[in-house]
């Protein structure tokens, strides 16, 4: 009986991933940590791509304490720096001749306005442009690996997003939640457009979202603002409403490993308001399917990152 008939796909449904090579960004905590652990539990070799090597090494040790013979390595990547992204990709390509799964997972949420090292609004820069550049640097390796996948983590809040091409970096007007929604819509547009460009090729591009999962992501904004009240409210919501980070990582794992995936799909939890539950195929917002918007964002992203995928 497959998961579509029982509607309950779990980590027990992950196949043996021995010989598979996986990159997970933001692997030291939250969804990225839980995904890295599940990949390791199923015998994949996992590159834990982290901004902080110290935190990454602590996370690796935690997994190794729970998973016998876990195959893990920690590598530094700062998605707020195109140079760091390029250095990470160059190092990976120098030491590997294949890449089976790229999980574009790391992100920031609802933080005060700041800029990346390349002058991008930070939420768009980290959540979208950093991953756009990373995927571009690794695309040839993905194309050379049979059955490879690119899985991009979005959010249900992408439904509130619009791409403001006239003020993409929100220099004229900034709202932390609007910026987050824009970056998460960009994730979906990117994932779909990438899959269209990969048509008739081996690589599948899939988008997912975790619903409402309890992670440190919710705390970053209040901490940067110095808002103890908002931080407290987030902690209460995480305790009372959110599902666990491990369960929140299941859509990413399903998108990465299930034989049911065809590419160009959107995966999320199928429970209450799509915030909790087991992974299923879902529909994203109407604008996320707008091919003209996706193409325009792709062109702007290539210009901003100086990355040319050369897939047409």
C-alpha positions in Angstrom: 0.0 0.0 0.0 1.6 3.3 -1.0 1.3 6.5 1.0 -1.3 8.0 -1.3 -3.8 5.4 -0.3 -3.1 5.6 3.5 -2.1 9.3 3.4 0.7 8.9 5.9 4.2 9.0 4.5 6.8 8.8 7.3 10.6 8.5 7.6 10.1 4.7 7.6 9.2 5.0 3.9 12.6 6.3 3.0 14.5 3.8 0.8 18.1 2.8 1.3 20.2 5.7 0.1 23.6 4.0 0.2 25.9 5.5 -2.3 23.9 8.7 -2.6 25.5 12.1 -2.0 23.4 14.8 -0.5 24.0 18.5 0.3 21.8 20.2 2.9 22.1 23.9 3.6 21.4 25.1 7.1 22.1 21.6 8.4 23.2 22.6 11.9 19.7 23.1 13.3 16.0 22.8 12.7 14.7 21.2 9.5 18.2 20.9 8.0 19.5 19.1 11.1 16.6 16.7 11.1 16.8 16.1 7.3 20.6 15.4 7.6 19.9 12.9 10.4 17.2 11.1 8.3 19.5 11.0 5.3 22.3 9.5 7.5 19.9 7.0 9.0 19.3 5.7 5.5 22.9 5.4 4.6 23.4 8.5 2.4 26.6 10.6 2.6 25.6 14.0 3.8 27.5 17.3 3.3 26.2 19.5 6.1 26.5 23.0 4.6 26.6 25.5 7.5 27.5 29.2 8.0 29.1 28.3 11.4 31.6 25.4 11.3 31.5 25.2 15.1 27.7 24.8 15.1 27.9 22.4 12.2 30.5 20.2 14.0 28.4 20.1 17.1 25.4 19.1 15.0 27.4 16.4 13.3 28.5 15.0 16.7 24.8 14.8 17.8 23.8 12.8 14.8 26.8 10.5 15.1 25.8 9.8 18.7 22.4 8.6 17.5 23.2 7.0 14.1 25.7 4.2 13.8 28.3 4.7 11.0 26.7 8.0 9.9 28.5 9.4 6.9 28.7 13.1 7.4 31.0 16.0 6.6 30.7 19.7 7.6 31.5 22.4 5.1 31.2 26.2 5.4 28.8 28.2 3.3 27.5 31.7 3.9 24.5 32.2 1.6 24.8 36.0 2.3 28.1 36.0 0.3 28.3 35.0 -3.4 32.0 34.4 -2.9 31.4 32.0 -0.1 28.8 30.1 -2.2 31.2 29.8 -5.1 34.0 28.6 -2.8 31.8 26.0 -1.3 30.7 24.7 -4.7 34.3 24.7 -6.0 35.4 22.7 -3.1 32.6 20.2 -3.5 33.3 19.8 -7.2 37.0 19.3 -6.6 36.3 16.4 -4.3 33.2 14.8 -5.8 32.1 13.6 -9.3 28.4 13.3 -8.4 25.5 15.0 -6.5 22.2 13.1 -6.0 20.2 15.5 -3.9 20.7 19.3 -3.3 18.4 20.6 -0.5 18.2 24.3 -0.6 16.9 24.6 2.9 18.6 27.4 4.9 16.9 30.7 5.4 16.1 33.7 7.6 12.7 35.0 8.5 11.2 38.4 9.4 14.4 40.1 10.4 15.1 43.9 10.5 16.3 45.1 7.1 19.9 44.5 6.4 22.0 43.6 3.4 24.2 40.7 2.3 27.8 41.2 1.5 26.8 41.8 -2.1 24.3 44.5 -1.3 21.1 42.4 -1.5 18.2 42.7 0.9 19.1 39.9 3.3 15.9 37.8 3.2 15.9 37.7 -0.6 19.6 37.4 -0.7 19.9 34.4 1.6 16.6 32.6 0.9 16.6 33.0 -2.8 19.7 34.4 -4.5 22.2 32.5 -2.4 20.5 29.2 -3.4 20.0 30.3 -7.0 23.8 30.8 -7.2 24.6 27.6 -5.4 22.3 25.5 -7.7 23.8 27.2 -10.7 27.4 26.4 -9.6 26.4 22.7 -9.1 24.0 22.3 -12.0 26.6 20.5 -14.3 27.3 18.0 -11.6 23.6 17.4 -11.0 23.1 16.9 -14.7 25.8 14.3 -14.7 24.2 12.3 -11.9 21.4 10.0 -12.9 18.1 10.7 -11.1 19.3 13.7 -9.2 17.0 16.2 -7.5 17.0 19.9 -6.4 14.6 20.4 -3.5 13.9 24.0 -2.5 12.4 24.9 0.9 9.6 27.5 0.7 6.8 28.4 3.2 3.1 28.6 3.2 3.6 32.4 3.7 4.7 32.6 0.0 0.9 32.9 -0.6 1.2 36.5 0.8 4.1 37.3 -1.5 4.5 39.5 -4.6 7.7 40.1 -6.6 8.3 43.9 -6.6 10.6 44.2 -9.6 10.6 48.0 -9.2 11.9 47.8 -5.6 13.2 44.2 -5.4 15.6 45.0 -2.5 12.9 47.0 -0.7 15.0 50.1 -0.4 12.1 52.4 -0.7 9.7 50.6 1.6 10.6 47.7 3.9 8.3 45.4 5.9 9.9 42.3 7.4 7.0 40.0 6.7 6.5 41.3 3.1 10.2 40.7 2.5 10.0 37.2 3.8 6.9 36.4 1.7 8.6 37.8 -1.4 11.7 35.6 -0.8 9.5 32.5 -0.2 7.5 33.2 -3.4 10.8 33.6 -5.2 11.7 30.1 -3.9 8.6 28.6 -5.5 9.0 30.5 -8.8 12.6 29.4 -9.0 11.8 25.8 -8.3 9.1 25.6 -11.0 11.1 27.5 -13.6 14.2 25.3 -12.9 12.1 22.2 -13.5 10.7 23.7 -16.8 14.3 24.4 -17.9 15.3 20.8 -17.0 12.5 19.3 -19.1 13.7 16.1 -20.8 16.8 16.1 -18.6 17.6 13.8 -15.7 17.3 16.3 -12.9 14.0 17.0 -11.1 13.3 20.2 -9.3 10.8 20.1 -6.4 9.5 22.7 -4.0 8.4 22.0 -0.4 7.2 23.7 2.8 7.3 22.5 6.4 4.0 23.9 7.6 4.5 25.3 11.1 7.4 23.5 12.6 9.2 24.3 15.8 12.7 25.6 14.9 15.0 28.4 15.8 14.0 30.2 12.7 11.1 31.9 14.5 13.4 33.3 17.1 15.9 35.1 14.9 13.8 38.1 14.1 12.7 38.9 17.7 16.3 38.4 18.9 17.7 40.8 16.3 14.9 43.3 17.2 15.6 42.8 20.9 11.8 42.2 21.4 11.4 40.0 24.5 7.6 40.1 24.1 7.6 38.8 20.5 10.3 36.2 21.4 8.0 35.0 24.2 5.0 34.8 21.9 7.0 32.8 19.4 8.1 30.3 22.1 4.5 29.9 23.3 3.3 29.3 19.7 6.1 26.8 19.0 5.1 24.9 22.1 1.4 24.9 21.6 0.8 25.0 17.9 3.9 23.8 16.0 4.8 20.3 15.0 8.2 18.9 15.7 11.2 19.9 13.4 11.5 16.2 12.5 8.0 16.0 11.3 8.4 19.4 9.6 11.3 18.0 7.6 9.2 15.2 6.2 8.0 17.2 3.1 11.6 17.8 2.2 12.5 14.2 2.7 9.5 13.1 0.6 10.4 15.5 -2.1 14.0 14.3 -2.0 13.5 10.5 -2.0 10.0 9.4 -3.0 9.5 7.5 -6.3 6.1 9.3 -6.5 7.8 12.7 -7.3 7.6 13.8 -11.0 9.3 17.2 -10.7 7.7 20.7 -10.7 5.6 19.8 -7.7 4.8 21.4 -4.3 4.9 19.3 -1.2 3.6 20.2 2.2 1.9 18.7 5.3 -1.7 17.8 4.7 -3.2 18.4 8.1 -4.9 21.4 9.7 -4.5 24.4 7.4 -1.5 22.7 5.9 0.4 23.6 9.0 0.8 20.1 10.5 0.6 16.5 9.3 2.2 14.1 6.8 3.5 15.2 3.4 1.3 15.4 0.3 1.3 17.0 -3.1 -0.4 20.4 -2.9 -1.1 23.5 -4.9 0.9 26.7 -4.4 -0.4 30.3 -4.9 -1.8 31.4 -8.3 1.1 33.8 -9.0 3.6 31.1 -8.4 2.5 29.4 -11.6 2.9 32.6 -13.7 5.6 31.8 -16.2 6.2 35.4 -17.2 6.9 36.4 -13.6 9.1 33.3 -13.2 11.1 34.1 -16.3 11.5 37.7 -15.3 12.7 36.7 -11.8 15.1 34.2 -13.4 16.6 36.8 -15.7 17.0 39.3 -12.8 18.6 36.6 -10.6 21.1 35.7 -13.3 22.0 39.4 -13.6 22.4 39.9 -9.9 24.4 36.8 -9.2 26.3 36.7 -12.5 25.3 33.0 -12.9 24.3 31.6 -16.3 22.7 28.1 -16.1 23.0 27.7 -19.9 20.0 25.2 -19.9 18.0 26.7 -22.9 
